[in-house]
Amino acid sequence: MKKNGMLNSHIAKVLADLGHTDTIVVGDVGLPIPPGVPKIDLALTLGTPGFIEVVEAIADDMVVEKIVIAEEMKRENKETLHDIQELFQDCEIEACSHEQFKERTRNAKAVIRTGEAKPYANCILQAGVHFG
Protein backbone atom coordinates (compact mmCIF):
# COMPACT_ATOMS: atom_id res chain seq x y z
CA MET A 1 0.00 0.00 0.00
CA LYS A 2 1.23 3.50 -0.81
CA LYS A 3 2.21 5.50 2.22
CA ASN A 4 1.34 8.96 0.89
CA GLY A 5 0.64 10.95 -2.26
CA MET A 6 -2.09 10.06 -4.73
CA LEU A 7 -3.84 6.94 -3.47
CA ASN A 8 -6.34 6.61 -6.32
CA SER A 9 -4.66 3.96 -8.45
CA HIS A 10 -6.18 5.17 -11.72
CA ILE A 11 -5.02 8.76 -11.21
CA ALA A 12 -1.60 7.64 -9.92
CA LYS A 13 -1.10 5.57 -13.09
CA VAL A 14 -2.07 8.47 -15.37
CA LEU A 15 0.26 10.85 -13.52
CA ALA A 16 3.15 8.37 -13.67
CA ASP A 17 2.68 8.00 -17.43
CA LEU A 18 2.63 11.74 -18.23
CA GLY A 19 5.39 13.24 -20.34
CA HIS A 20 6.29 16.88 -20.82
CA THR A 21 3.34 18.84 -22.28
CA ASP A 22 0.87 15.94 -21.87
CA THR A 23 -2.44 17.07 -20.38
CA ILE A 24 -5.14 15.85 -18.05
CA VAL A 25 -8.50 17.46 -17.35
CA VAL A 26 -10.22 17.93 -14.03
CA GLY A 27 -13.88 18.61 -14.65
CA ASP A 28 -17.15 19.35 -12.96
CA VAL A 29 -20.01 16.90 -12.94
CA GLY A 30 -21.42 18.23 -16.24
CA LEU A 31 -18.33 18.43 -18.44
CA PRO A 32 -18.80 16.20 -21.49
CA ILE A 33 -16.14 13.52 -21.93
CA PRO A 34 -14.92 13.14 -25.52
CA PRO A 35 -15.12 9.67 -27.05
CA GLY A 36 -11.89 7.75 -26.61
CA VAL A 37 -10.57 9.80 -23.68
CA PRO A 38 -10.44 7.72 -20.48
CA LYS A 39 -12.72 8.97 -17.69
CA ILE A 40 -11.81 8.58 -14.04
CA ASP A 41 -15.10 9.20 -12.25
CA LEU A 42 -14.74 10.40 -8.67
CA ALA A 43 -18.25 11.89 -8.37
CA LEU A 44 -20.10 10.54 -5.33
CA THR A 45 -22.90 13.05 -4.84
CA LEU A 46 -23.59 16.52 -6.18
CA GLY A 47 -20.68 18.61 -4.89
CA THR A 48 -18.58 15.70 -3.62
CA PRO A 49 -15.70 15.61 -4.11
CA GLY A 50 -15.22 19.27 -4.90
CA PHE A 51 -13.20 20.52 -7.85
CA ILE A 52 -10.51 22.39 -5.90
CA GLU A 53 -10.04 19.51 -3.47
CA VAL A 54 -9.26 17.20 -6.40
CA VAL A 55 -7.05 19.73 -8.20
CA GLU A 56 -5.03 20.29 -5.01
CA ALA A 57 -4.47 16.56 -4.54
CA ILE A 58 -3.32 16.18 -8.14
CA ALA A 59 -1.08 19.26 -7.96
CA ASP A 60 0.68 17.72 -4.95
CA ASP A 61 1.79 14.82 -7.17
CA MET A 62 2.13 16.45 -10.61
CA VAL A 63 4.58 18.93 -12.08
CA VAL A 64 2.22 21.47 -13.64
CA GLU A 65 3.63 24.08 -15.99
CA LYS A 66 0.41 25.46 -17.45
CA ILE A 67 -3.30 25.55 -16.67
CA VAL A 68 -6.08 26.16 -19.17
CA ILE A 69 -9.50 27.37 -18.04
CA ALA A 70 -12.61 28.58 -19.80
CA GLU A 71 -12.83 32.36 -20.21
CA GLU A 72 -16.36 32.12 -18.81
CA MET A 73 -14.95 31.16 -15.40
CA LYS A 74 -13.82 34.76 -14.98
CA ARG A 75 -17.44 35.96 -15.01
CA GLU A 76 -19.42 33.00 -13.76
CA ASN A 77 -17.20 31.43 -11.08
CA LYS A 78 -14.83 33.98 -9.56
CA GLU A 79 -14.34 31.93 -6.40
CA THR A 80 -12.90 28.98 -8.32
CA LEU A 81 -10.80 31.32 -10.47
CA HIS A 82 -9.32 32.82 -7.30
CA ASP A 83 -8.56 29.36 -5.93
CA ILE A 84 -6.82 28.36 -9.20
CA GLN A 85 -4.77 31.57 -9.19
CA GLU A 86 -3.72 30.99 -5.57
CA LEU A 87 -2.81 27.35 -6.12
CA PHE A 88 -0.85 27.95 -9.33
CA GLN A 89 0.89 31.26 -8.65
CA ASP A 90 4.01 30.21 -10.56
CA CYS A 91 2.26 28.78 -13.62
CA GLU A 92 0.88 30.25 -16.78
CA ILE A 93 -2.91 30.35 -16.72
CA GLU A 94 -4.43 30.47 -20.18
CA ALA A 95 -8.11 31.20 -20.85
CA CYS A 96 -10.08 30.20 -23.93
CA SER A 97 -13.76 29.97 -24.74
CA HIS A 98 -15.68 27.09 -23.18
CA GLU A 99 -16.25 25.65 -26.65
CA GLN A 100 -12.49 25.72 -27.35
CA PHE A 101 -11.88 24.23 -23.91
CA LYS A 102 -14.15 21.29 -24.66
CA GLU A 103 -12.39 20.78 -28.01
CA ARG A 104 -8.99 20.74 -26.27
CA THR A 105 -10.12 18.01 -23.87
CA ARG A 106 -10.01 15.61 -26.85
CA ASN A 107 -6.20 15.52 -26.54
CA ALA A 108 -6.10 14.79 -22.81
CA LYS A 109 -4.64 11.58 -21.42
CA ALA A 110 -7.64 11.40 -19.05
CA VAL A 111 -10.59 13.39 -17.74
CA ILE A 112 -11.09 13.23 -13.99
CA ARG A 113 -14.75 13.88 -13.16
CA THR A 114 -15.52 15.46 -9.80
CA GLY A 115 -18.89 15.99 -8.17
CA GLU A 116 -18.51 19.78 -8.48
CA ALA A 117 -21.72 21.59 -9.40
CA LYS A 118 -20.46 25.15 -9.98
CA PRO A 119 -20.30 26.60 -13.51
CA TYR A 120 -17.07 26.24 -15.47
CA ALA A 121 -15.23 24.43 -12.67
CA ASN A 122 -12.91 22.74 -15.14
CA CYS A 123 -9.23 22.97 -15.97
CA ILE A 124 -6.65 21.40 -18.20
CA LEU A 125 -3.36 20.71 -16.43
CA GLN A 126 -0.28 20.53 -18.65
CA ALA A 127 2.64 18.50 -17.37
CA GLY A 128 6.02 20.06 -16.86
CA VAL A 129 9.30 18.39 -16.01
CA HIS A 130 10.91 17.88 -12.61
CA PHE A 131 14.42 18.77 -13.72
CA GLY A 132 16.17 21.50 -15.65
PyMOL commands that set and color helices and strands:
alter all, ss='L'
color gray80, all
select helices_A, chain A and resi 9-17+51-59+73-76+78-87+98-107
alter helices_A, ss='H'
color red, helices_A
select strands_A, chain A and resi 23-27+39-41+64-70+92-96+111-113+123-127
alter strands_A, ss='S'
color yellow, strands_A
deselect
rebuild
show_as cartoon
